[in-house]
Amino acid sequence: MYYLLLYHLKEGYLESREPYRKAHFQHVLAAKERGEFILGGAFDDVVDAGLLFKVDDPTKIENFVKTDPYFLAGLTKGYTIRKWNIAISVLED
């Protein structure tokens, strides 16, 4: 199943993220190595960022969030996890 993790970013996120960015990317790459993470990025208005996961249990995403350096550093106001029913894709399963 696919899930979209939306981080609701705090004001000043861009200016505050640098000390945590390398560790955050390492955290994301570890999720990729486990076969859970697909892609991620921030929206143009930098209000939210989205990370797409493919997991059998959304608690894996909860665990990702609770150990993410960005979340631990307080760079987010919160987050939302939404199941995403893919209708068509060019991604390989």
C-alpha positions in Angstrom: 0.0 0.0 0.0 1.1 3.5 -0.7 1.0 6.3 1.9 1.8 10.0 1.6 3.5 11.5 4.6 2.8 15.3 4.8 5.1 17.3 7.1 3.5 20.6 8.0 6.5 22.8 8.2 7.2 25.5 10.8 7.8 29.1 9.7 11.5 29.6 9.2 12.0 25.9 8.2 14.3 26.8 5.3 16.6 28.8 7.5 16.6 26.2 10.3 17.0 22.9 8.5 20.7 23.0 7.6 22.2 21.5 10.8 19.8 18.5 10.4 19.6 18.1 6.6 22.4 15.5 6.2 21.0 13.3 9.1 17.5 13.7 7.6 18.7 12.5 4.2 20.5 9.6 5.8 17.3 8.7 7.6 15.4 8.8 4.4 18.0 6.7 2.5 17.8 4.1 5.3 14.0 3.8 4.6 14.8 3.5 0.9 17.2 0.6 1.6 14.4 -1.1 3.5 12.2 -0.7 0.4 9.8 1.7 2.1 10.6 5.1 0.7 9.9 6.1 -2.9 10.3 9.9 -3.3 10.0 13.1 -1.4 10.2 16.9 -1.7 8.7 20.2 -0.6 5.9 22.1 -2.2 6.7 25.5 -3.8 5.1 27.5 -0.9 7.3 25.5 1.6 4.3 25.1 3.9 4.3 21.3 3.5 6.7 18.6 2.4 5.6 15.2 1.1 7.2 11.8 1.2 5.8 8.8 -0.6 6.1 5.4 1.1 5.1 1.9 0.1 4.6 -0.2 3.2 2.3 -2.9 4.5 1.7 -1.1 7.8 1.5 2.6 8.3 3.0 2.3 11.8 6.3 2.0 9.9 5.8 5.6 8.8 4.9 6.6 12.4 8.2 5.1 13.5 10.0 6.9 10.6 8.6 10.3 11.8 9.3 9.7 15.5 13.0 9.1 14.6 13.4 11.7 11.9 16.0 14.4 12.7 13.7 17.1 11.2 10.8 16.0 13.5 13.0 15.7 16.5 14.5 19.2 15.9 11.0 20.7 15.9 11.1 21.8 12.2 7.5 20.6 11.8 4.2 21.8 13.3 2.9 18.3 12.8 2.3 15.7 10.1 -0.5 13.7 8.3 -0.3 10.2 6.9 -2.7 9.5 4.1 -3.3 6.2 2.3 -2.9 6.9 -1.4 -4.8 4.6 -3.8 -2.8 4.7 -6.9 -4.9 4.5 -10.1 -2.1 4.5 -12.6 1.7 4.5 -12.2 4.9 4.2 -14.2 6.7 3.0 -11.0 7.8 -0.6 -11.1 6.5 -2.8 -8.2 
